[in-house]
Amino acid sequence: MSESGSADITPASTGQVDAVVDLWVALAVGQRRYGSRLRGAENRAEIREAIVQRTVTDDLLVALLDGDVVGFVMYTI
Protein backbone atom coordinates (compact mmCIF):
# COMPACT_ATOMS: atom_id res chain seq x y z
CA MET A 1 0.00 0.00 0.00
CA SER A 2 1.19 3.49 -0.70
CA GLU A 3 2.31 5.70 2.15
CA SER A 4 -0.86 7.79 1.95
CA GLY A 5 -3.06 4.77 2.69
CA SER A 6 -4.61 4.79 -0.78
CA ALA A 7 -4.54 2.07 -3.39
CA ASP A 8 -1.50 1.59 -5.61
CA ILE A 9 -2.15 1.72 -9.36
CA THR A 10 0.07 -0.58 -11.42
CA PRO A 11 0.05 -2.43 -14.74
CA ALA A 12 -1.68 -5.77 -14.30
CA SER A 13 0.27 -9.01 -14.18
CA THR A 14 -0.88 -12.36 -15.49
CA GLY A 15 -1.20 -13.55 -11.89
CA GLN A 16 -3.96 -10.97 -11.36
CA VAL A 17 -6.13 -11.99 -14.33
CA ASP A 18 -8.57 -14.13 -12.36
CA ALA A 19 -9.09 -11.41 -9.75
CA VAL A 20 -9.88 -8.90 -12.50
CA VAL A 21 -12.25 -11.35 -14.18
CA ASP A 22 -14.08 -11.83 -10.88
CA LEU A 23 -14.43 -8.06 -10.47
CA TRP A 24 -15.68 -7.68 -14.06
CA VAL A 25 -18.30 -10.42 -13.60
CA ALA A 26 -19.49 -8.86 -10.33
CA LEU A 27 -19.72 -5.45 -12.04
CA ALA A 28 -21.73 -6.90 -14.93
CA VAL A 29 -24.11 -8.68 -12.56
CA GLY A 30 -24.56 -5.54 -10.48
CA GLN A 31 -25.32 -3.39 -13.52
CA ARG A 32 -28.26 -5.60 -14.52
CA ARG A 33 -30.39 -3.90 -11.86
CA TYR A 34 -29.89 -0.67 -13.80
CA GLY A 35 -31.05 -2.12 -17.10
CA SER A 36 -27.79 -3.47 -18.47
CA ARG A 37 -28.17 -6.58 -20.59
CA LEU A 38 -24.56 -7.61 -20.11
CA ARG A 39 -24.30 -11.16 -18.79
CA GLY A 40 -21.43 -11.64 -16.37
CA ALA A 41 -21.02 -15.34 -15.73
CA GLU A 42 -22.04 -16.30 -19.26
CA ASN A 43 -19.25 -14.12 -20.68
CA ARG A 44 -16.54 -15.19 -18.22
CA ALA A 45 -14.43 -17.07 -20.81
CA GLU A 46 -14.57 -14.25 -23.35
CA ILE A 47 -13.76 -11.51 -20.87
CA ARG A 48 -10.92 -13.59 -19.43
CA GLU A 49 -9.39 -13.82 -22.90
CA ALA A 50 -9.77 -10.05 -23.38
CA ILE A 51 -8.22 -9.36 -19.97
CA VAL A 52 -5.27 -11.64 -20.73
CA GLN A 53 -4.72 -9.80 -24.02
CA ARG A 54 -4.90 -6.40 -22.29
CA THR A 55 -2.48 -7.60 -19.63
CA VAL A 56 0.07 -8.73 -22.21
CA THR A 57 -0.19 -5.46 -24.15
CA ASP A 58 -0.04 -3.34 -20.96
CA ASP A 59 -3.53 -1.91 -21.59
CA LEU A 60 -4.83 -2.88 -18.14
CA LEU A 61 -4.15 -1.19 -14.84
CA VAL A 62 -5.14 -2.56 -11.46
CA ALA A 63 -5.72 -0.86 -8.15
CA LEU A 64 -4.10 -2.76 -5.28
CA LEU A 65 -4.96 -2.36 -1.63
CA ASP A 66 -2.86 -4.42 0.75
CA GLY A 67 -1.86 -6.57 -2.23
CA ASP A 68 -5.43 -7.35 -3.29
CA VAL A 69 -6.91 -6.25 -6.62
CA VAL A 70 -9.77 -3.89 -5.75
CA GLY A 71 -10.28 -2.18 -9.09
CA PHE A 72 -9.17 -2.08 -12.69
CA VAL A 73 -9.29 -0.09 -15.89
CA MET A 74 -8.80 -1.30 -19.46
CA TYR A 75 -7.91 1.29 -22.04
CA THR A 76 -6.84 1.75 -25.63
CA ILE A 77 -5.16 4.74 -27.20
Backbone as numpy.savetxt, mean C-alpha at the origin, in Angstrom:
# Nx Ny Nz CAx CAy CAz Cx Cy Cz
11.29 4.73 13.67 10.44 5.90 13.67 11.33 7.13 13.67
10.86 8.15 13.02 11.63 9.39 12.98 11.66 10.03 14.35
12.59 10.95 14.53 12.75 11.60 15.82 11.52 12.40 16.24
10.74 12.87 15.28 9.58 13.69 15.62 8.38 12.86 16.06
8.49 11.53 15.98 7.38 10.68 16.36 6.40 10.43 15.23
6.71 10.91 14.04 5.83 10.70 12.90 6.33 9.50 12.09
5.53 9.10 11.13 5.90 7.97 10.28 7.05 8.33 9.36
7.87 7.34 9.05 8.94 7.49 8.07 8.38 7.12 6.70
8.72 7.89 5.68 8.29 7.62 4.31 9.50 7.13 3.54
9.39 5.92 2.97 10.51 5.32 2.25 10.00 4.58 1.01
10.88 4.35 0.04 10.49 3.48 -1.07 10.16 2.09 -0.51
9.18 1.45 -1.09 8.76 0.13 -0.62 9.80 -0.92 -1.01
9.86 -1.96 -0.20 10.71 -3.11 -0.50 9.80 -4.29 -0.82
10.37 -5.29 -1.47 9.56 -6.46 -1.82 9.04 -7.17 -0.58
9.71 -7.05 0.53 9.24 -7.65 1.78 8.01 -6.97 2.36
7.65 -5.81 1.83 6.48 -5.07 2.31 5.26 -5.21 1.42
5.40 -5.96 0.33 4.31 -6.08 -0.65 3.02 -6.60 -0.01
3.09 -7.66 0.74 1.87 -8.23 1.32 1.17 -7.27 2.28
1.95 -6.50 3.03 1.35 -5.51 3.93 0.62 -4.44 3.13
1.21 -4.00 2.02 0.56 -3.00 1.17 -0.69 -3.57 0.53
-0.63 -4.81 0.07 -1.81 -5.45 -0.50 -2.93 -5.50 0.52
-2.61 -5.88 1.74 -3.64 -5.93 2.80 -4.27 -4.56 3.02
-3.45 -3.51 3.03 -3.99 -2.16 3.20 -4.87 -1.77 2.03
-4.45 -2.11 0.80 -5.24 -1.77 -0.38 -6.59 -2.48 -0.35
-6.60 -3.76 0.00 -7.86 -4.52 0.07 -8.77 -3.90 1.13
-8.24 -3.58 2.29 -9.05 -2.95 3.34 -9.61 -1.61 2.88
-8.81 -0.83 2.17 -9.28 0.45 1.64 -10.42 0.24 0.65
-10.25 -0.72 -0.27 -11.29 -1.00 -1.26 -12.59 -1.45 -0.60
-12.48 -2.31 0.39 -13.67 -2.78 1.11 -14.35 -1.61 1.82
-13.57 -0.77 2.48 -14.12 0.37 3.20 -14.80 1.38 2.29
-14.30 1.53 1.08 -14.88 2.51 0.16 -16.22 2.06 -0.43
-16.55 0.80 -0.31 -17.82 0.31 -0.85 -19.01 0.99 -0.15
-18.85 1.33 1.11 -19.95 2.00 1.81 -20.23 3.40 1.27
-19.28 3.92 0.48 -19.45 5.24 -0.13 -19.78 5.15 -1.61
-20.17 3.96 -2.05 -20.61 3.79 -3.43 -19.57 3.24 -4.38
-18.36 2.99 -3.92 -17.35 2.43 -4.79 -17.75 1.02 -5.21
-17.45 0.67 -6.42 -17.73 -0.68 -6.91 -16.47 -1.54 -6.95
-15.39 -1.00 -6.46 -14.12 -1.71 -6.44 -14.21 -2.89 -5.48
-13.81 -4.04 -5.94 -13.86 -5.26 -5.12 -12.46 -5.58 -4.62
-12.30 -5.54 -3.32 -10.99 -5.74 -2.70 -10.45 -7.14 -2.80
-11.08 -8.07 -2.12 -10.58 -9.44 -2.06 -10.54 -10.09 -3.44
-11.53 -9.80 -4.26 -11.60 -10.40 -5.59 -10.46 -9.92 -6.50
-9.89 -8.78 -6.19 -8.81 -8.22 -7.00 -7.44 -8.36 -6.35
-7.36 -9.15 -5.30 -6.10 -9.28 -4.55 -4.93 -9.69 -5.45
-5.09 -10.69 -6.29 -3.99 -11.16 -7.13 -3.53 -10.08 -8.11
-4.49 -9.38 -8.72 -4.13 -8.34 -9.68 -3.44 -7.17 -9.01
-3.94 -6.75 -7.87 -3.32 -5.61 -7.20 -1.95 -5.99 -6.65
-1.80 -7.24 -6.23 -0.48 -7.69 -5.76 0.53 -7.58 -6.89
0.15 -8.01 -8.07 1.05 -7.92 -9.23 1.41 -6.46 -9.52
0.42 -5.57 -9.47 0.67 -4.15 -9.70 1.59 -3.56 -8.63
1.39 -3.96 -7.40 2.22 -3.45 -6.30 3.65 -3.95 -6.43
3.82 -5.22 -6.82 5.17 -5.73 -7.05 5.86 -4.93 -8.15
5.14 -4.68 -9.25 5.72 -3.90 -10.34 6.11 -2.50 -9.88
5.24 -1.86 -9.11 5.54 -0.50 -8.62 6.70 -0.51 -7.64
6.84 -1.58 -6.88 7.96 -1.70 -5.95 9.28 -1.80 -6.72
9.30 -2.63 -7.74 10.51 -2.83 -8.54 10.91 -1.56 -9.28
9.94 -0.79 -9.74 10.25 0.44 -10.48 10.35 1.67 -9.58
10.31 1.47 -8.27 10.40 2.57 -7.29 9.28 3.59 -7.44
8.09 3.13 -7.80 6.91 4.00 -7.91 5.94 3.77 -6.76
6.44 3.30 -5.64 5.61 3.03 -4.47 6.36 3.45 -3.23
5.74 4.30 -2.46 6.29 4.71 -1.17 5.42 4.14 -0.07
6.05 3.81 1.06 5.30 3.34 2.21 5.57 4.25 3.40
4.58 4.34 4.26 4.72 5.04 5.53 4.93 3.97 6.59
6.01 4.11 7.36 6.34 3.15 8.39 6.23 3.79 9.76
5.58 3.10 10.66 5.48 3.55 12.05 5.91 2.38 12.91
7.00 2.56 13.62 7.58 1.49 14.42 7.84 0.24 13.58
8.24 0.44 12.33 8.58 -0.66 11.44 7.42 -1.30 10.70
6.20 -0.90 11.03 5.01 -1.45 10.38 4.53 -0.53 9.27
4.09 -1.13 8.15 3.53 -0.35 7.05 2.14 0.13 7.47
1.96 1.45 7.52 0.67 2.02 7.93 0.03 2.84 6.82
0.71 2.98 5.70 0.16 3.73 4.58 1.05 3.54 3.36
0.52 3.95 2.22 1.27 3.82 0.98 0.73 4.80 -0.05
1.56 5.05 -1.06 1.15 5.81 -2.21 1.86 5.24 -3.43
1.08 5.02 -4.49 1.64 4.60 -5.78 1.54 5.81 -6.70
2.54 6.03 -7.51 2.53 7.19 -8.37 3.24 6.90 -9.69
2.95 7.72 -10.67 3.60 7.65 -11.96 3.82 9.08 -12.44
4.99 9.32 -12.98 5.28 10.65 -13.52 5.11 10.58 -15.03
